[in-house]
């Protein structure tokens, strides 16, 4: 199968990229597909065979971003024949729709969460592109439900995310430390302020664990550091880390925490870090009313209501005081490998391509 694959970045620096790169690689290595992968990497540089997609800047530049992408795809795709187009990022839906009409081939797209609602809700072009897609793949039933609730008309099917178990795995020789792990940024929907309040609460009870933050906080970092110093809260900013270092942080931490806050249009569509933590042998905690509900299965962690300080602080206290190693290891089902997830994508691609060829 020949696939035109539109993604965010080939480097795994965010949720879109992790999903896209793992599916792309699995399509090529395990399912022997021919994949032309065009991404947003290197805006400033033009290289043969590679576009510099800009649809992610649609909210800044409007139709100009779409026109750029379409021209680049027409130019670099000349002479190529594809069975299907897949958008790994919602921003590429319009250019995929237009390219599909020009070349008379079907297209599908993945709705990762927030932008699967925001874009078709706000912009008619995206609403039409979602509606005309042969299939929209939502990463969770929660994401699909939010799309339906917002009146987004599309042919939606759910395929959850996976994890690369060659990169994330438990190590019995690594001892758990009295530390919690937060991977994310200072966006309100990540729920950091809720977590910070819980740290302050357990500090008043004489507990002072270390919270390690992985990710970029930008200018907010200095504010958090000054508050932590004043409040006596132990926080360490690790910044961006390598995959090897991230694995070690997962393995050493007694709990991974992503206390997501859902807003009308902004929410956590799945929560890949929960899957990574579980695969690495670490319990994880997230909030209900988000895709976390499907990422965290019984035995692998806990779901609480966002804002329930008592529930969050109590669970943190319990883990800090637990002396049993079995209490700090996931016992539920492990997340699927990317091969299983990609097999479900292939089923859809094959069905869509076969239907369009009739």
Helices and strands as residue ranges (DSSP letters): E 2-6, H 15-29, E 34-38, G 55-57, H 58-61, H 63-76, E 84-87, G 90-92, H 93-103, E 106-111, H 114-122, H 124-132, E 135-138, H 141-149, E 156-158, E 177-183, G 188-190, H 192-203, E 210-214, H 220-231, E 234-239, H 243-252, E 253-258, H 272-279, E 284-287, H 292-295, E 301-304, H 309-321, G 325-328, H 338-357
